[in-house]
Amino acid sequence: MPALILSIPFLLMAAVLFSLTLWFGDSYAPYLVIPVVSLAVIYVFSPQVSWWWFKRHPPDVPDPLKPFIGYSPYYNRLPEKLQLRFRQKVAMFMLGVDFKTPDDEGAVPGDIKAALAASVVPMILATETLLFEPFEQVVVYATPFPSPQYPTRLHLSEIYEEDGVALFSAEHLLKGFVKPEQYFPIGLYEYARIFLRLREKQNIPSPGPKESDWPSIEQIAGYSRARIAQWINLGDADIELPAVAIVHFFLFPERFRALLPELHRAYCGLFQQDPLDLAALERSLSEVETNAAIGL
């Protein structure tokens, strides 16, 4: 849409010049190059033009998806102003990520995109981050799937670092988003893995749990390593405790703080927020906006 709006002046210019050429001769024809070339450039770079525009004027999610976002317990704890910021980041994630189905057969439904985006946004709500470069592709299967990494297992999710892609079973992604107490939320889990991988590649240390913290993690919501492995259908050794801990920090913060208080404090610093005091995040972001407005 932004690229189309930007094209309007050049379309009008082309129409005027074409009319002048018809009525008054070829002396106006060379000037047609200006709008034609401009329109070609806008067409070629329309994704970049649209992204540039939306970064400065972030959209909200479509109205039909707003009630769906409400399945997120994190979103429901947010003050109203931060709920808007949350939805805008969801919309930007949906726009910026290349969602695909296997063999590019059909489009990925909006609720699947929204479920993944709303799973990821808690990790980046306090920052200006919008995407997890270079992980900008998501392949969505209808059901569990095999892959080159796990050819003999019909599993629910994985990340493939070489291609910067995350893969999900749509059915189970939705279950984990809508009912995280019953179904382990694979969307947040896989992007927590991505988040930690990217920090590691930049040689940025991240706080994390110890192996001895597994019993405490299991007490929070009943998700043992074996239960998660069985749900995703991978081996116990494939389940990464640091990413599991981040899932619990955002989705079950009361029990997380009670059982792992030191890690809770460390994650509050890592993600620049406390999921149990999101009003403080609102005040912090408002202060940043005020300082930016007055040039501080």
Secondary structure, 3 states (H helix, E strand, C coil): CHHHHHHHHHHHHHHHHHHHHHHHCHHHHHHHHHHHHHHHHHHHCHHHHHHHHHHHCCCCCCHHHHHHHCCCHHHHCCCHHHHHHHHHHHHHHHHHCEEECHHHCCCCCHHHHHHHHHHHHHHCCCCCCCCECCECEEEEECCCECCCCCCCCCECEEEEHHHCEEEEEHHHHHHHHHCCCCCCCHHHHHHHHHHHHHHHHCCCCCCCCCHHHHHHHHHHHCCCHHHHHHHHCCCHHHCCHHHHHHHHHHHCHHHHHHHCHHHHHHHHHHCCCCCCCHHHHHHHHHHHHHHHHCCC
